[in-house]
Amino acid sequence: MSPHFCKVGKIKPNFNKLISLKEIEKRISNFVEDMTKVDFQDQKNGATI
């Protein structure tokens, strides 16, 4: 097998794109908070659930 296309050990993670656990928790809480504000409607008769 030719090692020409082997990338094992050569790819390094992009640390600029990694986010902390606190940032993930903040994004999740913001999403949940936004979802509680959404007004869902029943598609059959347009009544608010």
Beta strands, then each sheet from edge to edge (+ up, - down):
end
